[in-house]
Amino acid sequence: MAHNHYDNPEFFAKYSRMDRSVRGLEGAGEWKTLESMLPDFGGKRVLDLGCGFGWHCEYAARHGAKSVLGVDLSETMLRRAKAEHWLPQITYECHSMDQVSLPEHSLDVALSSLAFHYLDTPALERVFQMVRRALVPGGEFIFSAEHPVFTAYGSQDWYYDENGNILHFPVDRYFIEGERTANFLGEAITKYHRTLSTYMRLLLEDGFTVTGLTEPQPSPELLDTVPGMRDELRRPMMLILKARRQ
Ligand SMILES: C[S@@+](CC[C@H](N)C(=O)[O-])C[C@H]1O[C@@H](n2cnc3c(N)ncnc32)[C@H](O)[C@@H]1O
């Protein structure tokens, strides 16, 4: 099974202290944008890929989903999901997203929040094919991932002046897709860069109609309450894509 940084105790401890881990969806800069794009969950069968602590699974269940399957590679993340974000409609399973196998037409909504940049492109293709097969015609697929501008160079860190002030964010190697080593919470984390056209191509080739694309900005109320959030207006960090199965 692929190595997962979220099972590394030091990284997990730092991730658990992030605002989005403590306050949940309301502490996530992109949440208001993502929420505005989510489909109606009433009576739906929902899949959450890379569900982490299960915030989105709980949201879907509380908004009427008939069933929610949350899949994550990290047992540590799932332990907390099961303890704190479980409802009778929710099932959590520990797998890599690209190993999930579901019956044809067994899903109404597939979602994923900030997990696809941990997959290389062949694995992401397998995930998209699985989602297309599992969704009913007209079913909805919505996901966020780190923005290609954010993943391109690799380090995911600013350039600073001699006094430690931010100068700019590096963008380079944009069309050279593949593995990157990012500095996330002070740890060296493996992520995968791919271009915006690759995300779009994979969806279109798999028979999805793209119905939405946004580059979320932090909610105004977070700008001055969460450290560093104002700098998120300087470059896109995330991409949200929404598609419908034809
Ligand atoms: C940034 S967290 C996002 C968690 C959650 N979706 C959220 O938005 O709060 C990324 C999650 O992806 C999971 N992940 C990474 N690689 C994975 C894989 N190959 N299969 C399933 N989950 C994976 C990690 O364990 C982690 O829980």
The ligand as an SDF file (V2000), in Angstrom:
LIG
                    3D

 27 29  0  0  0  0  0  0  0  0999 V2000
   -5.6270   17.3830    2.9780 C   0  0  0  0  0  0  0  0  0  0  0  0
   -6.3750   15.9200    3.5930 S   0  0  0  0  0  0  0  0  0  0  0  0
   -8.0860   16.2740    3.1950 C   0  0  0  0  0  0  0  0  0  0  0  0
   -9.0600   15.5240    4.0630 C   0  0  0  0  0  0  0  0  0  0  0  0
  -10.5230   15.8510    3.8190 C   0  0  0  0  0  0  0  0  0  0  0  0
  -10.9520   15.4660    2.4970 N   0  0  0  0  0  0  0  0  0  0  0  0
  -10.7810   17.3140    4.0710 C   0  0  0  0  0  0  0  0  0  0  0  0
  -10.9000   18.0770    3.1140 O   0  0  0  0  0  0  0  0  0  0  0  0
  -10.8740   17.6960    5.2470 O   0  0  0  0  0  0  0  0  0  0  0  0
   -5.9280   14.6890    2.3920 C   0  0  0  0  0  0  0  0  0  0  0  0
   -6.4530   13.3050    2.7140 C   0  0  0  0  0  0  0  0  0  0  0  0
   -6.1890   12.4630    1.6000 O   0  0  0  0  0  0  0  0  0  0  0  0
   -5.8440   11.1960    2.1110 C   0  0  0  0  0  0  0  0  0  0  0  0
   -5.1270   10.4440    1.0710 N   0  0  0  0  0  0  0  0  0  0  0  0
   -3.8970   10.6650    0.5480 C   0  0  0  0  0  0  0  0  0  0  0  0
   -3.6120    9.7590   -0.3860 N   0  0  0  0  0  0  0  0  0  0  0  0
   -4.6790    8.9340   -0.4750 C   0  0  0  0  0  0  0  0  0  0  0  0
   -5.0070    7.7990   -1.2720 C   0  0  0  0  0  0  0  0  0  0  0  0
   -4.1410    7.3240   -2.1840 N   0  0  0  0  0  0  0  0  0  0  0  0
   -6.1910    7.2040   -1.0890 N   0  0  0  0  0  0  0  0  0  0  0  0
   -7.0750    7.6640   -0.1580 C   0  0  0  0  0  0  0  0  0  0  0  0
   -6.8260    8.7300    0.6220 N   0  0  0  0  0  0  0  0  0  0  0  0
   -5.6520    9.3670    0.4630 C   0  0  0  0  0  0  0  0  0  0  0  0
   -5.0010   11.5000    3.3300 C   0  0  0  0  0  0  0  0  0  0  0  0
   -4.8940   10.3890    4.1950 O   0  0  0  0  0  0  0  0  0  0  0  0
   -5.7750   12.6580    3.9230 C   0  0  0  0  0  0  0  0  0  0  0  0
   -6.7600   12.2180    4.8210 O   0  0  0  0  0  0  0  0  0  0  0  0
  1  2  1  0
  2  3  1  0
  2 10  1  0
  3  4  1  0
  4  5  1  0
  5  6  1  0
  5  7  1  0
  7  8  2  0
  7  9  1  0
 10 11  1  0
 11 12  1  0
 11 26  1  0
 12 13  1  0
 13 14  1  0
 13 24  1  0
 14 15  1  0
 14 23  1  0
 15 16  2  0
 16 17  1  0
 17 18  1  0
 17 23  2  0
 18 19  1  0
 18 20  2  0
 20 21  1  0
 21 22  2  0
 22 23  1  0
 24 25  1  0
 24 26  1  0
 26 27  1  0
M  CHG  2   2   1   9  -1
M  END
$$$$
